[in-house]
Amino acid sequence: MNLLQVITASRCLVLCAETRGEMESWAGAVRGALHRGADVADLVASFSSGDHHWYTATHARPTFCNVCREPLGALGTAHALACELCKYKAHKRCAARAPPSCKWSTLASLGPHVVEDPDG
C-alpha cells in the first residue's frame, strides 16, 4: 500500500493507492495544483468536494470517451477533458453528462472506516 499524507491546520488527508503508479498520479495532481498557486487547505477541501477536476487533455494513443464511448479525436489534439483525480475522460461536449461525483474525491465514498476526525 502506498500513502500520501496532506496536512493542513484543520485536516489531515491520507491518500492511499494500491500501486506506485496510482500514488504518483495522486502526487502529481497535488503538485500540479500547488504549482498553479492553490492553497494547501483549499486544495484538500477541493479534493473532498466530490467534484471532478477537469483539465484539457491530449492523448498519445487511441482513447475513448467514458460517457458516449466514441473516440476522443485525433491523436495529439485537445478534444477531451480528463479529471485530474480519477482520470475520467470525456469529450468537451459530453462532460456535462459525466457522473457528477468523482470517485476519488468524495469523502462520503470512502466510508467511515477510512475517514477520521481529530477525535478519532
N, C-alpha and C positions, 0 to 999 in steps of 0.2 A: 504494500500500500504506500502510495506517495502522498505527502501532505504539503500544503502551503498555508501558512498562518498569516492573516492580515489583522493587525491590531490597531484599534483606534481608541479614543478616550471613552467611547460609550459602548463599544462592542468588539469582541474578538471573533473573527470569522475563520474557520478552518476549512479549507477546500481539500477534498480527498479525490484521488483518481487511482484506478487500478493499474494503469500503465504510466511509464515515464513520459511517453508522448502526450498523453492526455494532460498530465501535470504541466508539462512545458507549454501546452496550448493555453492553459489557465494563466500561468505566469506571464506568458506573452501578452494576453489580453489585459492583465493588470498593469504591466509595464507600459503597454501602448496607451492606455487611458491616462496613466500618470504623466507620460511624456507629452500628451496633448494638454496638460495643465489641470487635470482633475485633482480635486482634494481627496485624500485617502478616505476620510469619513463619508464624503459624498459618494465616493466610488463603492464603498461597502453598502451604503444604503441603496444605491442604484442596482447593485448586483442582487439585492434581496427584494427588489420591487416586483419581480415577476415578469417584467417586460423583456422582449428581445432587444438586443443592442446591435442594430443593423449597421453595416458598412458596405460600400460599393466594392464588389469583388470581381476579380478576373480569374480565369481558370486555365491551367496549363494542359488539362486533359478533358475529355468529354464529361460533363456534369449535368445532372438533371434537376429540375425544379421539384422541391418537396411538396408543392401544392398541386400543380397541374400535371406533373410527371413528364413534361416536354423538355427537350434540350435547352440549356441556358444560353444558347447563341454561339457565335464564332469564338474559337479559342483566342484568348488574349484580349478580348474586348469586354468592357464593363457593362454587361447587360443584366447583371444579377446583384442581389443583395444577399449577404450572409450574416448570421448572428455571431458576434464575437465569442459568445459563451457556449452555445450549444451547436454551432456550426450548421444550423438550419439554413437551407438555401432556397431562394425564390426569385422569380422574375420581379422586376420593379412593379409590374402591373399586378402581380399575384400576392405581393407582400401583405396587402390589407386583408387577404383571405387566409393568411397563415394562422395557426393556433395562437391565441392571444398570450399565452403564458410560455415563457422559456423554461424548458425542463431543468435547467441548471441554476436558475436564479430565483425561484420561488421558495422562500423558507418553508411554506406550508407543504411543499412537495418533499421535503427532506424527512419529515416525521419527527415526533417528539424525542426519540432516542438519539437523534443527531444534534438537534438544536438545543442549546443550553443558555439560560440567562445567567447573570452574575451570581445568583444564589444556588446554582447547580441544576 
